């Protein structure tokens, strides 16, 4: 399972780095879902892989101070292929 979150359109690069560092200190490794993407909307979507159901709440808690900067946080459905 992974969890995605999206930065708001007006969030600066420095603020994004601050939020990613905050997540790192909380034990989450956030990466761009579309590395190198030129389209801003897609470039602002990040993912935390290897997250379990309990991690969604922990991730939301870690992002709680950044409610204005984050548009959404959602878990991707688990797939058993």
Beta strands, then each sheet from edge to edge (+ up, - down):
strand 1: 3-7
strand 2: 30-32
strand 3: 45-48
strand 4: 70-75
sheet 1: 2+ 3- 1+ 4-
end
